[in-house]
Amino acid sequence: MKTKKSIDFLLFKKAYNIISNKEHLTYLQKLVNIRASLNKGLSEKLAIAFPNTIPEAESVFDQKQDNNISNTKHWLAGFVTGEGCFL
């Protein structure tokens, strides 16, 4: 996956790990930062409640890009083979 949904999945996984490690009990801002990057971002109420929010997507996107640079040609070949065309 090389789309926005892929990044959303990595962010969701990160949020899940924060909750399962019970870090959200002391660092709620971490979850709000992740939420700011998912789908439509923060709701108006959350934005007012957490004014110091910094979206997480940029760091996850950079990490994902670094991992997939060598696979770009193979991904394109697989995409064309699966679809048969770009239309």
PDB file of N, CA, C and O in Angstrom:
ATOM      1  N   MET A   1       0.838  -1.178   0.000  1.00  0.00           N
ATOM      2  CA  MET A   1       0.000   0.000   0.000  1.00  0.00           C
ATOM      3  C   MET A   1       0.886   1.245   0.000  1.00  0.00           C
ATOM      4  O   MET A   1       1.810   1.358   0.805  1.00  0.00           O
ATOM      5  N   LYS A   2       0.599   2.165  -0.899  1.00  0.00           N
ATOM      6  CA  LYS A   2       1.374   3.406  -0.984  1.00  0.00           C
ATOM      7  C   LYS A   2       0.451   4.615  -0.985  1.00  0.00           C
ATOM      8  O   LYS A   2       0.794   5.644  -1.566  1.00  0.00           O
ATOM      9  N   THR A   3      -0.670   4.521  -0.370  1.00  0.00           N
ATOM     10  CA  THR A   3      -1.644   5.593  -0.401  1.00  0.00           C
ATOM     11  C   THR A   3      -1.791   6.229   0.973  1.00  0.00           C
ATOM     12  O   THR A   3      -1.104   5.850   1.921  1.00  0.00           O
ATOM     13  N   LYS A   4      -2.683   7.190   1.068  1.00  0.00           N
ATOM     14  CA  LYS A   4      -2.994   7.845   2.343  1.00  0.00           C
ATOM     15  C   LYS A   4      -3.524   6.822   3.334  1.00  0.00           C
ATOM     16  O   LYS A   4      -3.267   6.932   4.533  1.00  0.00           O
ATOM     17  N   LYS A   5      -4.266   5.824   2.847  1.00  0.00           N
ATOM     18  CA  LYS A   5      -4.792   4.786   3.735  1.00  0.00           C
ATOM     19  C   LYS A   5      -3.666   3.998   4.399  1.00  0.00           C
ATOM     20  O   LYS A   5      -3.799   3.561   5.542  1.00  0.00           O
ATOM     21  N   SER A   6      -2.576   3.819   3.694  1.00  0.00           N
ATOM     22  CA  SER A   6      -1.423   3.125   4.256  1.00  0.00           C
ATOM     23  C   SER A   6      -0.859   3.910   5.437  1.00  0.00           C
ATOM     24  O   SER A   6      -0.537   3.337   6.478  1.00  0.00           O
ATOM     25  N   ILE A   7      -0.744   5.203   5.268  1.00  0.00           N
ATOM     26  CA  ILE A   7      -0.245   6.062   6.347  1.00  0.00           C
ATOM     27  C   ILE A   7      -1.236   6.074   7.503  1.00  0.00           C
ATOM     28  O   ILE A   7      -0.830   6.036   8.664  1.00  0.00           O
ATOM     29  N   ASP A   8      -2.539   6.125   7.198  1.00  0.00           N
ATOM     30  CA  ASP A   8      -3.559   6.066   8.241  1.00  0.00           C
ATOM     31  C   ASP A   8      -3.453   4.765   9.031  1.00  0.00           C
ATOM     32  O   ASP A   8      -3.610   4.758  10.252  1.00  0.00           O
ATOM     33  N   PHE A   9      -3.185   3.662   8.327  1.00  0.00           N
ATOM     34  CA  PHE A   9      -3.038   2.383   9.015  1.00  0.00           C
ATOM     35  C   PHE A   9      -1.848   2.408   9.965  1.00  0.00           C
ATOM     36  O   PHE A   9      -1.954   1.936  11.097  1.00  0.00           O
ATOM     37  N   LEU A  10      -0.707   2.957   9.519  1.00  0.00           N
ATOM     38  CA  LEU A  10       0.464   3.034  10.394  1.00  0.00           C
ATOM     39  C   LEU A  10       0.189   3.913  11.615  1.00  0.00           C
ATOM     40  O   LEU A  10       0.629   3.603  12.722  1.00  0.00           O
ATOM     41  N   LEU A  11      -0.534   5.001  11.407  1.00  0.00           N
ATOM     42  CA  LEU A  11      -0.893   5.878  12.528  1.00  0.00           C
ATOM     43  C   LEU A  11      -1.852   5.181  13.487  1.00  0.00           C
ATOM     44  O   LEU A  11      -1.718   5.307  14.704  1.00  0.00           O
ATOM     45  N   PHE A  12      -2.827   4.439  12.934  1.00  0.00           N
ATOM     46  CA  PHE A  12      -3.762   3.697  13.777  1.00  0.00           C
ATOM     47  C   PHE A  12      -3.021   2.644  14.595  1.00  0.00           C
ATOM     48  O   PHE A  12      -3.318   2.440  15.772  1.00  0.00           O
ATOM     49  N   LYS A  13      -2.060   1.980  13.968  1.00  0.00           N
ATOM     50  CA  LYS A  13      -1.253   0.969  14.653  1.00  0.00           C
ATOM     51  C   LYS A  13      -0.460   1.611  15.793  1.00  0.00           C
ATOM     52  O   LYS A  13      -0.341   1.044  16.879  1.00  0.00           O
ATOM     53  N   LYS A  14       0.078   2.802  15.527  1.00  0.00           N
ATOM     54  CA  LYS A  14       0.826   3.530  16.550  1.00  0.00           C
ATOM     55  C   LYS A  14      -0.090   3.907  17.726  1.00  0.00           C
ATOM     56  O   LYS A  14       0.298   3.785  18.888  1.00  0.00           O
ATOM     57  N   ALA A  15      -1.297   4.363  17.412  1.00  0.00           N
ATOM     58  CA  ALA A  15      -2.265   4.708  18.461  1.00  0.00           C
ATOM     59  C   ALA A  15      -2.653   3.474  19.275  1.00  0.00           C
ATOM     60  O   ALA A  15      -2.767   3.537  20.499  1.00  0.00           O
ATOM     61  N   TYR A  16      -2.853   2.366  18.591  1.00  0.00           N
ATOM     62  CA  TYR A  16      -3.194   1.114  19.280  1.00  0.00           C
ATOM     63  C   TYR A  16      -2.090   0.725  20.257  1.00  0.00           C
ATOM     64  O   TYR A  16      -2.370   0.332  21.390  1.00  0.00           O
ATOM     65  N   ASN A  17      -0.848   0.832  19.826  1.00  0.00           N
ATOM     66  CA  ASN A  17       0.275   0.487  20.705  1.00  0.00           C
ATOM     67  C   ASN A  17       0.348   1.414  21.911  1.00  0.00           C
ATOM     68  O   ASN A  17       0.673   0.971  23.013  1.00  0.00           O
ATOM     69  N   ILE A  18       0.051   2.682  21.718  1.00  0.00           N
ATOM     70  CA  ILE A  18       0.041   3.632  22.839  1.00  0.00           C
ATOM     71  C   ILE A  18      -1.024   3.236  23.855  1.00  0.00           C
ATOM     72  O   ILE A  18      -0.781   3.255  25.061  1.00  0.00           O
ATOM     73  N   ILE A  19      -2.204   2.876  23.357  1.00  0.00           N
ATOM     74  CA  ILE A  19      -3.291   2.493  24.259  1.00  0.00           C
ATOM     75  C   ILE A  19      -2.983   1.166  24.943  1.00  0.00           C
ATOM     76  O   ILE A  19      -3.209   1.030  26.145  1.00  0.00           O
ATOM     77  N   SER A  20      -2.475   0.192  24.203  1.00  0.00           N
ATOM     78  CA  SER A  20      -2.206  -1.108  24.809  1.00  0.00           C
ATOM     79  C   SER A  20      -1.073  -1.047  25.837  1.00  0.00           C
ATOM     80  O   SER A  20      -1.034  -1.857  26.763  1.00  0.00           O
ATOM     81  N   ASN A  21      -0.148  -0.089  25.678  1.00  0.00           N
ATOM     82  CA  ASN A  21       0.916   0.108  26.677  1.00  0.00           C
ATOM     83  C   ASN A  21       0.494   1.057  27.795  1.00  0.00           C
ATOM     84  O   ASN A  21       1.286   1.371  28.684  1.00  0.00           O
ATOM     85  N   LYS A  22      -0.754   1.510  27.745  1.00  0.00           N
ATOM     86  CA  LYS A  22      -1.346   2.418  28.740  1.00  0.00           C
ATOM     87  C   LYS A  22      -0.619   3.763  28.845  1.00  0.00           C
ATOM     88  O   LYS A  22      -0.671   4.423  29.882  1.00  0.00           O
ATOM     89  N   GLU A  23       0.058   4.161  27.766  1.00  0.00           N
ATOM     90  CA  GLU A  23       0.721   5.464  27.737  1.00  0.00           C
ATOM     91  C   GLU A  23      -0.290   6.599  27.624  1.00  0.00           C
ATOM     92  O   GLU A  23       0.002   7.734  28.001  1.00  0.00           O
ATOM     93  N   HIS A  24      -1.472   6.295  27.106  1.00  0.00           N
ATOM     94  CA  HIS A  24      -2.488   7.335  26.911  1.00  0.00           C
ATOM     95  C   HIS A  24      -2.989   7.900  28.233  1.00  0.00           C
ATOM     96  O   HIS A  24      -3.580   8.979  28.259  1.00  0.00           O
ATOM     97  N   LEU A  25      -2.762   7.191  29.322  1.00  0.00           N
ATOM     98  CA  LEU A  25      -3.222   7.670  30.618  1.00  0.00           C
ATOM     99  C   LEU A  25      -2.407   8.868  31.092  1.00  0.00           C
ATOM    100  O   LEU A  25      -2.902   9.696  31.857  1.00  0.00           O
ATOM    101  N   THR A  26      -1.170   8.960  30.644  1.00  0.00           N
ATOM    102  CA  THR A  26      -0.332  10.092  31.055  1.00  0.00           C
ATOM    103  C   THR A  26      -0.017  11.036  29.902  1.00  0.00           C
ATOM    104  O   THR A  26       0.260  12.214  30.129  1.00  0.00           O
ATOM    105  N   TYR A  27      -0.054  10.537  28.667  1.00  0.00           N
ATOM    106  CA  TYR A  27       0.287  11.352  27.500  1.00  0.00           C
ATOM    107  C   TYR A  27      -0.852  11.352  26.487  1.00  0.00           C
ATOM    108  O   TYR A  27      -0.706  10.823  25.385  1.00  0.00           O
ATOM    109  N   LEU A  28      -1.962  11.932  26.850  1.00  0.00           N
ATOM    110  CA  LEU A  28      -3.121  11.975  25.960  1.00  0.00           C
ATOM    111  C   LEU A  28      -2.826  12.783  24.696  1.00  0.00           C
ATOM    112  O   LEU A  28      -3.416  12.530  23.646  1.00  0.00           O
ATOM    113  N   GLN A  29      -1.926  13.741  24.794  1.00  0.00           N
ATOM    114  CA  GLN A  29      -1.586  14.580  23.643  1.00  0.00           C
ATOM    115  C   GLN A  29      -1.039  13.749  22.486  1.00  0.00           C
ATOM    116  O   GLN A  29      -1.249  14.097  21.324  1.00  0.00           O
ATOM    117  N   LYS A  30      -0.334  12.645  22.792  1.00  0.00           N
ATOM    118  CA  LYS A  30       0.179  11.769  21.729  1.00  0.00           C
ATOM    119  C   LYS A  30      -0.959  11.250  20.857  1.00  0.00           C
ATOM    120  O   LYS A  30      -0.857  11.251  19.631  1.00  0.00           O
ATOM    121  N   LEU A  31      -2.039  10.808  21.490  1.00  0.00           N
ATOM    122  CA  LEU A  31      -3.188  10.304  20.734  1.00  0.00           C
ATOM    123  C   LEU A  31      -3.866  11.406  19.941  1.00  0.00           C
ATOM    124  O   LEU A  31      -4.303  11.183  18.812  1.00  0.00           O
ATOM    125  N   VAL A  32      -3.956  12.580  20.518  1.00  0.00           N
ATOM    126  CA  VAL A  32      -4.587  13.700  19.816  1.00  0.00           C
ATOM    127  C   VAL A  32      -3.739  14.093  18.600  1.00  0.00           C
ATOM    128  O   VAL A  32      -4.289  14.432  17.552  1.00  0.00           O
ATOM    129  N   ASN A  33      -2.425  14.052  18.725  1.00  0.00           N
ATOM    130  CA  ASN A  33      -1.547  14.354  17.586  1.00  0.00           C
ATOM    131  C   ASN A  33      -1.756  13.347  16.458  1.00  0.00           C
ATOM    132  O   ASN A  33      -1.772  13.719  15.285  1.00  0.00           O
ATOM    133  N   ILE A  34      -1.915  12.085  16.811  1.00  0.00           N
ATOM    134  CA  ILE A  34      -2.171  11.054  15.803  1.00  0.00           C
ATOM    135  C   ILE A  34      -3.537  11.282  15.172  1.00  0.00           C
ATOM    136  O   ILE A  34      -3.684  11.182  13.954  1.00  0.00           O
ATOM    137  N   ARG A  35      -4.536  11.586  15.994  1.00  0.00           N
ATOM    138  CA  ARG A  35      -5.895  11.817  15.493  1.00  0.00           C
ATOM    139  C   ARG A  35      -5.940  13.001  14.528  1.00  0.00           C
ATOM    140  O   ARG A  35      -6.739  13.014  13.591  1.00  0.00           O
ATOM    141  N   ALA A  36      -5.093  13.979  14.755  1.00  0.00           N
ATOM    142  CA  ALA A  36      -5.063  15.159  13.881  1.00  0.00           C
ATOM    143  C   ALA A  36      -4.632  14.796  12.465  1.00  0.00           C
ATOM    144  O   ALA A  36      -4.939  15.521  11.519  1.00  0.00           O
ATOM    145  N   SER A  37      -3.928  13.686  12.312  1.00  0.00           N
ATOM    146  CA  SER A  37      -3.445  13.270  10.995  1.00  0.00           C
ATOM    147  C   SER A  37      -4.372  12.291  10.297  1.00  0.00           C
ATOM    148  O   SER A  37      -4.248  12.093   9.089  1.00  0.00           O
ATOM    149  N   LEU A  38      -5.281  11.683  11.006  1.00  0.00           N
ATOM    150  CA  LEU A  38      -6.167  10.682  10.428  1.00  0.00           C
ATOM    151  C   LEU A  38      -7.372  11.316   9.744  1.00  0.00           C
ATOM    152  O   LEU A  38      -7.927  12.300  10.232  1.00  0.00           O
ATOM    153  N   ASN A  39      -7.767  10.753   8.627  1.00  0.00           N
ATOM    154  CA  ASN A  39      -8.977  11.115   7.896  1.00  0.00           C
ATOM    155  C   ASN A  39      -9.187  12.618   7.781  1.00  0.00           C
ATOM    156  O   ASN A  39      -8.442  13.295   7.072  1.00  0.00           O
ATOM    157  N   LYS A  40     -10.190  13.145   8.469  1.00  0.00           N
ATOM    158  CA  LYS A  40     -10.536  14.566   8.351  1.00  0.00           C
ATOM    159  C   LYS A  40      -9.881  15.438   9.414  1.00  0.00           C
ATOM    160  O   LYS A  40     -10.182  16.629   9.495  1.00  0.00           O
ATOM    161  N   GLY A  41      -9.005  14.885  10.220  1.00  0.00           N
ATOM    162  CA  GLY A  41      -8.332  15.671  11.244  1.00  0.00           C
ATOM    163  C   GLY A  41      -9.148  15.795  12.513  1.00  0.00           C
ATOM    164  O   GLY A  41     -10.033  14.982  12.781  1.00  0.00           O
ATOM    165  N   LEU A  42      -8.846  16.813  13.287  1.00  0.00           N
ATOM    166  CA  LEU A  42      -9.523  17.018  14.565  1.00  0.00           C
ATOM    167  C   LEU A  42     -10.888  17.675  14.379  1.00  0.00           C
ATOM    168  O   LEU A  42     -11.099  18.481  13.473  1.00  0.00           O
ATOM    169  N   SER A  43     -11.791  17.309  15.254  1.00  0.00           N
ATOM    170  CA  SER A  43     -13.074  18.008  15.286  1.00  0.00           C
ATOM    171  C   SER A  43     -12.842  19.386  15.897  1.00  0.00           C
ATOM    172  O   SER A  43     -11.788  19.648  16.477  1.00  0.00           O
ATOM    173  N   GLU A  44     -13.805  20.237  15.767  1.00  0.00           N
ATOM    174  CA  GLU A  44     -13.674  21.593  16.307  1.00  0.00           C
ATOM    175  C   GLU A  44     -13.496  21.563  17.825  1.00  0.00           C
ATOM    176  O   GLU A  44     -12.701  22.327  18.373  1.00  0.00           O
ATOM    177  N   LYS A  45     -14.232  20.685  18.502  1.00  0.00           N
ATOM    178  CA  LYS A  45     -14.134  20.587  19.963  1.00  0.00           C
ATOM    179  C   LYS A  45     -12.742  20.130  20.402  1.00  0.00           C
ATOM    180  O   LYS A  45     -12.180  20.672  21.354  1.00  0.00           O
ATOM    181  N   LEU A  46     -12.189  19.135  19.709  1.00  0.00           N
ATOM    182  CA  LEU A  46     -10.847  18.668  20.058  1.00  0.00           C
ATOM    183  C   LEU A  46      -9.798  19.731  19.775  1.00  0.00           C
ATOM    184  O   LEU A  46      -8.852  19.883  20.548  1.00  0.00           O
ATOM    185  N   ALA A  47      -9.946  20.461  18.695  1.00  0.00           N
ATOM    186  CA  ALA A  47      -8.991  21.515  18.364  1.00  0.00           C
ATOM    187  C   ALA A  47      -8.980  22.609  19.429  1.00  0.00           C
ATOM    188  O   ALA A  47      -7.928  23.163  19.748  1.00  0.00           O
ATOM    189  N   ILE A  48     -10.139  22.911  19.968  1.00  0.00           N
ATOM    190  CA  ILE A  48     -10.224  23.917  21.032  1.00  0.00           C
ATOM    191  C   ILE A  48      -9.646  23.362  22.336  1.00  0.00           C
ATOM    192  O   ILE A  48      -8.952  24.076  23.061  1.00  0.00           O
ATOM    193  N   ALA A  49      -9.931  22.087  22.635  1.00  0.00           N
ATOM    194  CA  ALA A  49      -9.462  21.470  23.878  1.00  0.00           C
ATOM    195  C   ALA A  49      -7.948  21.231  23.879  1.00  0.00           C
ATOM    196  O   ALA A  49      -7.315  21.262  24.935  1.00  0.00           O
ATOM    197  N   PHE A  50      -7.371  20.994  22.697  1.00  0.00           N
ATOM    198  CA  PHE A  50      -5.942  20.716  22.584  1.00  0.00           C
ATOM    199  C   PHE A  50      -5.300  21.678  21.582  1.00  0.00           C
ATOM    200  O   PHE A  50      -5.036  21.295  20.443  1.00  0.00           O
ATOM    201  N   PRO A  51      -5.049  22.913  21.993  1.00  0.00           N
ATOM    202  CA  PRO A  51      -4.527  23.919  21.050  1.00  0.00           C
ATOM    203  C   PRO A  51      -3.079  23.683  20.612  1.00  0.00           C
ATOM    204  O   PRO A  51      -2.652  24.255  19.609  1.00  0.00           O
ATOM    205  N   ASN A  52      -2.314  22.860  21.332  1.00  0.00           N
ATOM    206  CA  ASN A  52      -0.905  22.626  21.008  1.00  0.00           C
ATOM    207  C   ASN A  52      -0.691  21.375  20.162  1.00  0.00           C
ATOM    208  O   ASN A  52       0.373  20.758  20.221  1.00  0.00           O
ATOM    209  N   THR A  53      -1.676  21.006  19.391  1.00  0.00           N
ATOM    210  CA  THR A  53      -1.623  19.774  18.609  1.00  0.00           C
ATOM    211  C   THR A  53      -0.720  19.932  17.381  1.00  0.00           C
ATOM    212  O   THR A  53      -0.817  20.905  16.633  1.00  0.00           O
ATOM    213  N   ILE A  54       0.159  18.947  17.203  1.00  0.00           N
ATOM    214  CA  ILE A  54       1.043  18.879  16.036  1.00  0.00           C
ATOM    215  C   ILE A  54       0.775  17.548  15.347  1.00  0.00           C
ATOM    216  O   ILE A  54       1.019  16.499  15.943  1.00  0.00           O
ATOM    217  N   PRO A  55       0.279  17.556  14.109  1.00  0.00           N
ATOM    218  CA  PRO A  55      -0.038  16.294  13.411  1.00  0.00           C
ATOM    219  C   PRO A  55       1.187  15.389  13.259  1.00  0.00           C
ATOM    220  O   PRO A  55       2.309  15.861  13.075  1.00  0.00           O
ATOM    221  N   GLU A  56       0.945  14.087  13.341  1.00  0.00           N
ATOM    222  CA  GLU A  56       2.005  13.082  13.278  1.00  0.00           C
ATOM    223  C   GLU A  56       2.319  12.611  11.870  1.00  0.00           C
ATOM    224  O   GLU A  56       3.366  11.994  11.673  1.00  0.00           O
ATOM    225  N   ALA A  57       1.490  12.860  10.898  1.00  0.00           N
ATOM    226  CA  ALA A  57       1.585  12.231   9.578  1.00  0.00           C
ATOM    227  C   ALA A  57       2.927  12.443   8.899  1.00  0.00           C
ATOM    228  O   ALA A  57       3.409  11.539   8.216  1.00  0.00           O
ATOM    229  N   GLU A  58       3.541  13.591   9.058  1.00  0.00           N
ATOM    230  CA  GLU A  58       4.774  13.868   8.340  1.00  0.00           C
ATOM    231  C   GLU A  58       5.874  12.880   8.712  1.00  0.00           C
ATOM    232  O   GLU A  58       6.579  12.385   7.832  1.00  0.00           O
ATOM    233  N   SER A  59       6.032  12.588   9.996  1.00  0.00           N
ATOM    234  CA  SER A  59       7.098  11.674  10.416  1.00  0.00           C
ATOM    235  C   SER A  59       6.831  10.256   9.931  1.00  0.00           C
ATOM    236  O   SER A  59       7.766   9.554   9.547  1.00  0.00           O
ATOM    237  N   VAL A  60       5.583   9.824   9.941  1.00  0.00           N
ATOM    238  CA  VAL A  60       5.238   8.482   9.467  1.00  0.00           C
ATOM    239  C   VAL A  60       5.411   8.407   7.959  1.00  0.00           C
ATOM    240  O   VAL A  60       5.889   7.397   7.442  1.00  0.00           O
ATOM    241  N   PHE A  61       5.026   9.470   7.237  1.00  0.00           N
ATOM    242  CA  PHE A  61       5.168   9.486   5.785  1.00  0.00           C
ATOM    243  C   PHE A  61       6.642   9.404   5.390  1.00  0.00           C
ATOM    244  O   PHE A  61       6.998   8.660   4.477  1.00  0.00           O
ATOM    245  N   ASP A  62       7.498  10.164   6.072  1.00  0.00           N
ATOM    246  CA  ASP A  62       8.936  10.126   5.781  1.00  0.00           C
ATOM    247  C   ASP A  62       9.508   8.739   6.030  1.00  0.00           C
ATOM    248  O   ASP A  62      10.317   8.244   5.245  1.00  0.00           O
ATOM    249  N   GLN A  63       9.086   8.113   7.123  1.00  0.00           N
ATOM    250  CA  GLN A  63       9.549   6.771   7.451  1.00  0.00           C
ATOM    251  C   GLN A  63       9.094   5.781   6.391  1.00  0.00           C
ATOM    252  O   GLN A  63       9.869   4.917   5.981  1.00  0.00           O
ATOM    253  N   LYS A  64       7.854   5.892   5.944  1.00  0.00           N
ATOM    254  CA  LYS A  64       7.314   4.978   4.946  1.00  0.00           C
ATOM    255  C   LYS A  64       8.023   5.174   3.609  1.00  0.00           C
ATOM    256  O   LYS A  64       8.323   4.196   2.925  1.00  0.00           O
ATOM    257  N   GLN A  65       8.290   6.399   3.234  1.00  0.00           N
ATOM    258  CA  GLN A  65       8.975   6.679   1.975  1.00  0.00           C
ATOM    259  C   GLN A  65      10.366   6.059   1.968  1.00  0.00           C
ATOM    260  O   GLN A  65      10.780   5.496   0.954  1.00  0.00           O
ATOM    261  N   ASP A  66      11.091   6.150   3.073  1.00  0.00           N
ATOM    262  CA  ASP A  66      12.437   5.593   3.142  1.00  0.00           C
ATOM    263  C   ASP A  66      12.430   4.082   2.941  1.00  0.00           C
ATOM    264  O   ASP A  66      13.347   3.535   2.328  1.00  0.00           O
ATOM    265  N   ASN A  67      11.405   3.403   3.449  1.00  0.00           N
ATOM    266  CA  ASN A  67      11.322   1.950   3.342  1.00  0.00           C
ATOM    267  C   ASN A  67      10.962   1.476   1.943  1.00  0.00           C
ATOM    268  O   ASN A  67      11.256   0.329   1.606  1.00  0.00           O
ATOM    269  N   ASN A  68      10.341   2.306   1.117  1.00  0.00           N
ATOM    270  CA  ASN A  68       9.805   1.851  -0.154  1.00  0.00           C
ATOM    271  C   ASN A  68      10.526   2.394  -1.383  1.00  0.00           C
ATOM    272  O   ASN A  68      10.089   2.137  -2.505  1.00  0.00           O
ATOM    273  N   ILE A  69      11.595   3.121  -1.210  1.00  0.00           N
ATOM    274  CA  ILE A  69      12.267   3.718  -2.354  1.00  0.00           C
ATOM    275  C   ILE A  69      12.769   2.644  -3.317  1.00  0.00           C
ATOM    276  O   ILE A  69      12.651   2.806  -4.532  1.00  0.00           O
ATOM    277  N   SER A  70      13.324   1.554  -2.797  1.00  0.00           N
ATOM    278  CA  SER A  70      13.897   0.526  -3.670  1.00  0.00           C
ATOM    279  C   SER A  70      12.828  -0.321  -4.357  1.00  0.00           C
ATOM    280  O   SER A  70      13.128  -1.006  -5.335  1.00  0.00           O
ATOM    281  N   ASN A  71      11.590  -0.290  -3.867  1.00  0.00           N
ATOM    282  CA  ASN A  71      10.537  -1.128  -4.429  1.00  0.00           C
ATOM    283  C   ASN A  71       9.669  -0.413  -5.452  1.00  0.00           C
ATOM    284  O   ASN A  71       8.691  -0.996  -5.921  1.00  0.00           O
ATOM    285  N   THR A  72       9.980   0.810  -5.813  1.00  0.00           N
ATOM    286  CA  THR A  72       9.123   1.599  -6.686  1.00  0.00           C
ATOM    287  C   THR A  72       8.931   0.958  -8.051  1.00  0.00           C
ATOM    288  O   THR A  72       7.802   0.892  -8.537  1.00  0.00           O
ATOM    289  N   LYS A  73       9.997   0.486  -8.683  1.00  0.00           N
ATOM    290  CA  LYS A  73       9.885  -0.129 -10.006  1.00  0.00           C
ATOM    291  C   LYS A  73       9.040  -1.402  -9.949  1.00  0.00           C
ATOM    292  O   LYS A  73       8.221  -1.648 -10.834  1.00  0.00           O
ATOM    293  N   HIS A  74       9.241  -2.199  -8.917  1.00  0.00           N
ATOM    294  CA  HIS A  74       8.497  -3.453  -8.792  1.00  0.00           C
ATOM    295  C   HIS A  74       7.015  -3.185  -8.533  1.00  0.00           C
ATOM    296  O   HIS A  74       6.149  -3.897  -9.042  1.00  0.00           O
ATOM    297  N   TRP A  75       6.734  -2.157  -7.741  1.00  0.00           N
ATOM    298  CA  TRP A  75       5.344  -1.816  -7.468  1.00  0.00           C
ATOM    299  C   TRP A  75       4.642  -1.375  -8.745  1.00  0.00           C
ATOM    300  O   TRP A  75       3.513  -1.787  -9.010  1.00  0.00           O
ATOM    301  N   LEU A  76       5.301  -0.547  -9.528  1.00  0.00           N
ATOM    302  CA  LEU A  76       4.713  -0.066 -10.773  1.00  0.00           C
ATOM    303  C   LEU A  76       4.468  -1.226 -11.742  1.00  0.00           C
ATOM    304  O   LEU A  76       3.422  -1.285 -12.388  1.00  0.00           O
ATOM    305  N   ALA A  77       5.427  -2.142 -11.840  1.00  0.00           N
ATOM    306  CA  ALA A  77       5.255  -3.304 -12.721  1.00  0.00           C
ATOM    307  C   ALA A  77       4.074  -4.154 -12.262  1.00  0.00           C
ATOM    308  O   ALA A  77       3.291  -4.618 -13.091  1.00  0.00           O
ATOM    309  N   GLY A  78       3.937  -4.360 -10.971  1.00  0.00           N
ATOM    310  CA  GLY A  78       2.813  -5.135 -10.439  1.00  0.00           C
ATOM    311  C   GLY A  78       1.486  -4.433 -10.652  1.00  0.00           C
ATOM    312  O   GLY A  78       0.480  -5.077 -10.949  1.00  0.00           O
ATOM    313  N   PHE A  79       1.477  -3.142 -10.503  1.00  0.00           N
ATOM    314  CA  PHE A  79       0.255  -2.374 -10.713  1.00  0.00           C
ATOM    315  C   PHE A  79      -0.212  -2.479 -12.163  1.00  0.00           C
ATOM    316  O   PHE A  79      -1.394  -2.708 -12.422  1.00  0.00           O
ATOM    317  N   VAL A  80       0.697  -2.316 -13.092  1.00  0.00           N
ATOM    318  CA  VAL A  80       0.350  -2.375 -14.518  1.00  0.00           C
ATOM    319  C   VAL A  80      -0.086  -3.798 -14.880  1.00  0.00           C
ATOM    320  O   VAL A  80      -1.051  -3.973 -15.625  1.00  0.00           O
ATOM    321  N   THR A  81       0.598  -4.797 -14.371  1.00  0.00           N
ATOM    322  CA  THR A  81       0.229  -6.177 -14.658  1.00  0.00           C
ATOM    323  C   THR A  81      -1.152  -6.492 -14.107  1.00  0.00           C
ATOM    324  O   THR A  81      -1.950  -7.150 -14.774  1.00  0.00           O
ATOM    325  N   GLY A  82      -1.440  -6.034 -12.903  1.00  0.00           N
ATOM    326  CA  GLY A  82      -2.746  -6.297 -12.284  1.00  0.00           C
ATOM    327  C   GLY A  82      -3.882  -5.564 -12.970  1.00  0.00           C
ATOM    328  O   GLY A  82      -4.953  -6.137 -13.173  1.00  0.00           O
ATOM    329  N   GLU A  83      -3.674  -4.334 -13.323  1.00  0.00           N
ATOM    330  CA  GLU A  83      -4.704  -3.516 -13.955  1.00  0.00           C
ATOM    331  C   GLU A  83      -4.754  -3.712 -15.466  1.00  0.00           C
ATOM    332  O   GLU A  83      -5.829  -3.719 -16.066  1.00  0.00           O
ATOM    333  N   GLY A  84      -3.611  -3.868 -16.056  1.00  0.00           N
ATOM    334  CA  GLY A  84      -3.548  -4.025 -17.491  1.00  0.00           C
ATOM    335  C   GLY A  84      -3.386  -2.709 -18.243  1.00  0.00           C
ATOM    336  O   GLY A  84      -2.928  -2.695 -19.386  1.00  0.00           O
ATOM    337  N   CYS A  85      -3.766  -1.597 -17.596  1.00  0.00           N
ATOM    338  CA  CYS A  85      -3.602  -0.277 -18.210  1.00  0.00           C
ATOM    339  C   CYS A  85      -3.726   0.780 -17.135  1.00  0.00           C
ATOM    340  O   CYS A  85      -4.011   0.467 -15.979  1.00  0.00           O
ATOM    341  N   PHE A  86      -3.517   2.013 -17.503  1.00  0.00           N
ATOM    342  CA  PHE A  86      -3.625   3.125 -16.543  1.00  0.00           C
ATOM    343  C   PHE A  86      -4.988   3.821 -16.592  1.00  0.00           C
ATOM    344  O   PHE A  86      -5.165   4.848 -15.937  1.00  0.00           O
ATOM    345  N   LEU A  87      -5.930   3.306 -17.329  1.00  0.00           N
ATOM    346  CA  LEU A  87      -7.240   3.943 -17.427  1.00  0.00           C
ATOM    347  C   LEU A  87      -8.167   3.533 -16.326  1.00  0.00           C
ATOM    348  O   LEU A  87      -9.309   3.991 -16.278  1.00  0.00           O
TER     349      LEU A  87
END
